[in-house]
């Protein structure tokens, strides 16, 4: 049973976390490169936020958005 849990430990520490260990070591020499994944996620989030706002504007221009402030009966 001990070998089973050591196998799980090896899988997570040596295989799954290998990219994170490489980024951790890379941070000491190149901060921008080590944070490349963060910058990619920031760019993706900015793009989809822009897309969402653009779609909201399209619906508002076509008078298709329903801004009913009484969405719940207790707000009446």
PyMOL CGO cylinders between C-alpha atoms (Angstrom):
from pymol import cmd
from pymol.cgo import CYLINDER

trace = [
    CYLINDER, 0.00, 0.00, 0.00, 2.94, 2.31, 0.72, 0.3, 1, 1, 1, 1, 1, 1,
    CYLINDER, 2.94, 2.31, 0.72, 4.19, 1.92, -2.86, 0.3, 1, 1, 1, 1, 1, 1,
    CYLINDER, 4.19, 1.92, -2.86, 0.77, 3.00, -4.17, 0.3, 1, 1, 1, 1, 1, 1,
    CYLINDER, 0.77, 3.00, -4.17, 0.87, 6.30, -2.28, 0.3, 1, 1, 1, 1, 1, 1,
    CYLINDER, 0.87, 6.30, -2.28, 4.50, 6.86, -3.20, 0.3, 1, 1, 1, 1, 1, 1,
    CYLINDER, 4.50, 6.86, -3.20, 3.50, 6.35, -6.82, 0.3, 1, 1, 1, 1, 1, 1,
    CYLINDER, 3.50, 6.35, -6.82, 0.82, 9.03, -6.47, 0.3, 1, 1, 1, 1, 1, 1,
    CYLINDER, 0.82, 9.03, -6.47, 3.38, 11.32, -4.84, 0.3, 1, 1, 1, 1, 1, 1,
    CYLINDER, 3.38, 11.32, -4.84, 5.83, 10.79, -7.70, 0.3, 1, 1, 1, 1, 1, 1,
    CYLINDER, 5.83, 10.79, -7.70, 3.10, 11.40, -10.28, 0.3, 1, 1, 1, 1, 1, 1,
    CYLINDER, 3.10, 11.40, -10.28, 2.12, 14.76, -8.81, 0.3, 1, 1, 1, 1, 1, 1,
    CYLINDER, 2.12, 14.76, -8.81, 5.52, 16.06, -7.68, 0.3, 1, 1, 1, 1, 1, 1,
    CYLINDER, 5.52, 16.06, -7.68, 7.71, 14.93, -10.57, 0.3, 1, 1, 1, 1, 1, 1,
    CYLINDER, 7.71, 14.93, -10.57, 5.35, 14.89, -13.55, 0.3, 1, 1, 1, 1, 1, 1,
    CYLINDER, 5.35, 14.89, -13.55, 2.31, 17.15, -13.06, 0.3, 1, 1, 1, 1, 1, 1,
    CYLINDER, 2.31, 17.15, -13.06, 4.21, 19.95, -11.29, 0.3, 1, 1, 1, 1, 1, 1,
    CYLINDER, 4.21, 19.95, -11.29, 7.25, 19.85, -13.59, 0.3, 1, 1, 1, 1, 1, 1,
    CYLINDER, 7.25, 19.85, -13.59, 6.14, 22.91, -15.62, 0.3, 1, 1, 1, 1, 1, 1,
    CYLINDER, 6.14, 22.91, -15.62, 5.52, 24.88, -12.42, 0.3, 1, 1, 1, 1, 1, 1,
    CYLINDER, 5.52, 24.88, -12.42, 8.96, 23.95, -11.10, 0.3, 1, 1, 1, 1, 1, 1,
    CYLINDER, 8.96, 23.95, -11.10, 10.52, 25.12, -14.36, 0.3, 1, 1, 1, 1, 1, 1,
    CYLINDER, 10.52, 25.12, -14.36, 8.68, 28.46, -14.14, 0.3, 1, 1, 1, 1, 1, 1,
    CYLINDER, 8.68, 28.46, -14.14, 9.79, 28.82, -10.50, 0.3, 1, 1, 1, 1, 1, 1,
    CYLINDER, 9.79, 28.82, -10.50, 13.44, 28.34, -11.47, 0.3, 1, 1, 1, 1, 1, 1,
    CYLINDER, 13.44, 28.34, -11.47, 13.06, 30.60, -14.50, 0.3, 1, 1, 1, 1, 1, 1,
    CYLINDER, 13.06, 30.60, -14.50, 11.68, 33.44, -12.36, 0.3, 1, 1, 1, 1, 1, 1,
    CYLINDER, 11.68, 33.44, -12.36, 15.13, 34.14, -10.94, 0.3, 1, 1, 1, 1, 1, 1,
    CYLINDER, 15.13, 34.14, -10.94, 16.52, 34.97, -14.39, 0.3, 1, 1, 1, 1, 1, 1,
    CYLINDER, 16.52, 34.97, -14.39, 13.52, 36.20, -16.40, 0.3, 1, 1, 1, 1, 1, 1,
    CYLINDER, 13.52, 36.20, -16.40, 10.44, 37.53, -14.59, 0.3, 1, 1, 1, 1, 1, 1,
    CYLINDER, 10.44, 37.53, -14.59, 8.47, 38.24, -17.79, 0.3, 1, 1, 1, 1, 1, 1,
    CYLINDER, 8.47, 38.24, -17.79, 9.01, 34.76, -19.15, 0.3, 1, 1, 1, 1, 1, 1,
    CYLINDER, 9.01, 34.76, -19.15, 8.09, 33.10, -15.86, 0.3, 1, 1, 1, 1, 1, 1,
    CYLINDER, 8.09, 33.10, -15.86, 4.80, 34.99, -15.81, 0.3, 1, 1, 1, 1, 1, 1,
    CYLINDER, 4.80, 34.99, -15.81, 3.97, 34.21, -19.43, 0.3, 1, 1, 1, 1, 1, 1,
    CYLINDER, 3.97, 34.21, -19.43, 0.96, 32.07, -18.46, 0.3, 1, 1, 1, 1, 1, 1,
    CYLINDER, 0.96, 32.07, -18.46, -0.43, 34.91, -16.34, 0.3, 1, 1, 1, 1, 1, 1,
    CYLINDER, -0.43, 34.91, -16.34, -0.07, 37.35, -19.23, 0.3, 1, 1, 1, 1, 1, 1,
    CYLINDER, -0.07, 37.35, -19.23, -1.84, 34.95, -21.58, 0.3, 1, 1, 1, 1, 1, 1,
    CYLINDER, -1.84, 34.95, -21.58, -4.76, 34.61, -19.16, 0.3, 1, 1, 1, 1, 1, 1,
    CYLINDER, -4.76, 34.61, -19.16, -4.93, 38.38, -18.70, 0.3, 1, 1, 1, 1, 1, 1,
    CYLINDER, -4.93, 38.38, -18.70, -5.09, 38.90, -22.47, 0.3, 1, 1, 1, 1, 1, 1,
    CYLINDER, -5.09, 38.90, -22.47, -7.80, 36.25, -22.85, 0.3, 1, 1, 1, 1, 1, 1,
    CYLINDER, -7.80, 36.25, -22.85, -9.89, 37.82, -20.06, 0.3, 1, 1, 1, 1, 1, 1,
    CYLINDER, -9.89, 37.82, -20.06, -9.49, 41.31, -21.53, 0.3, 1, 1, 1, 1, 1, 1,
    CYLINDER, -9.49, 41.31, -21.53, -10.59, 40.09, -24.95, 0.3, 1, 1, 1, 1, 1, 1,
    CYLINDER, -10.59, 40.09, -24.95, -13.70, 38.32, -23.64, 0.3, 1, 1, 1, 1, 1, 1,
    CYLINDER, -13.70, 38.32, -23.64, -14.63, 41.29, -21.47, 0.3, 1, 1, 1, 1, 1, 1,
    CYLINDER, -14.63, 41.29, -21.47, -14.39, 43.53, -24.53, 0.3, 1, 1, 1, 1, 1, 1,
    CYLINDER, -14.39, 43.53, -24.53, -16.49, 41.03, -26.54, 0.3, 1, 1, 1, 1, 1, 1,
    CYLINDER, -16.49, 41.03, -26.54, -19.13, 40.86, -23.80, 0.3, 1, 1, 1, 1, 1, 1,
    CYLINDER, -19.13, 40.86, -23.80, -19.44, 44.65, -23.59, 0.3, 1, 1, 1, 1, 1, 1,
    CYLINDER, -19.44, 44.65, -23.59, -19.68, 44.85, -27.40, 0.3, 1, 1, 1, 1, 1, 1,
    CYLINDER, -19.68, 44.85, -27.40, -22.51, 42.32, -27.39, 0.3, 1, 1, 1, 1, 1, 1,
    CYLINDER, -22.51, 42.32, -27.39, -24.31, 44.27, -24.64, 0.3, 1, 1, 1, 1, 1, 1,
    CYLINDER, -24.31, 44.27, -24.64, -24.09, 47.40, -26.78, 0.3, 1, 1, 1, 1, 1, 1,
    CYLINDER, -24.09, 47.40, -26.78, -25.51, 45.56, -29.79, 0.3, 1, 1, 1, 1, 1, 1,
    CYLINDER, -25.51, 45.56, -29.79, -28.50, 44.33, -27.78, 0.3, 1, 1, 1, 1, 1, 1,
    CYLINDER, -28.50, 44.33, -27.78, -29.05, 47.79, -26.32, 0.3, 1, 1, 1, 1, 1, 1,
    CYLINDER, -29.05, 47.79, -26.32, -29.01, 49.43, -29.78, 0.3, 1, 1, 1, 1, 1, 1,
    CYLINDER, -29.01, 49.43, -29.78, -31.60, 46.90, -31.05, 0.3, 1, 1, 1, 1, 1, 1,
    CYLINDER, -31.60, 46.90, -31.05, -33.79, 47.48, -27.94, 0.3, 1, 1, 1, 1, 1, 1,
    CYLINDER, -33.79, 47.48, -27.94, -33.57, 43.77, -27.15, 0.3, 1, 1, 1, 1, 1, 1,
    CYLINDER, -33.57, 43.77, -27.15, -32.26, 44.05, -23.61, 0.3, 1, 1, 1, 1, 1, 1,
    CYLINDER, -32.26, 44.05, -23.61, -34.89, 43.81, -20.90, 0.3, 1, 1, 1, 1, 1, 1,
    CYLINDER, -34.89, 43.81, -20.90, -33.93, 45.96, -17.93, 0.3, 1, 1, 1, 1, 1, 1,
    CYLINDER, -33.93, 45.96, -17.93, -36.74, 45.01, -15.60, 0.3, 1, 1, 1, 1, 1, 1,
    CYLINDER, -36.74, 45.01, -15.60, -35.83, 46.27, -12.14, 0.3, 1, 1, 1, 1, 1, 1,
    CYLINDER, -35.83, 46.27, -12.14, -38.60, 44.18, -10.57, 0.3, 1, 1, 1, 1, 1, 1,
    CYLINDER, -38.60, 44.18, -10.57, -37.00, 40.82, -11.23, 0.3, 1, 1, 1, 1, 1, 1,
    CYLINDER, -37.00, 40.82, -11.23, -38.24, 39.56, -7.86, 0.3, 1, 1, 1, 1, 1, 1,
    CYLINDER, -38.24, 39.56, -7.86, -41.57, 40.11, -6.23, 0.3, 1, 1, 1, 1, 1, 1,
    CYLINDER, -41.57, 40.11, -6.23, -40.02, 41.61, -3.09, 0.3, 1, 1, 1, 1, 1, 1,
    CYLINDER, -40.02, 41.61, -3.09, -38.55, 44.48, -5.18, 0.3, 1, 1, 1, 1, 1, 1,
    CYLINDER, -38.55, 44.48, -5.18, -41.99, 45.82, -6.16, 0.3, 1, 1, 1, 1, 1, 1,
]
cmd.load_cgo(trace, "trace")
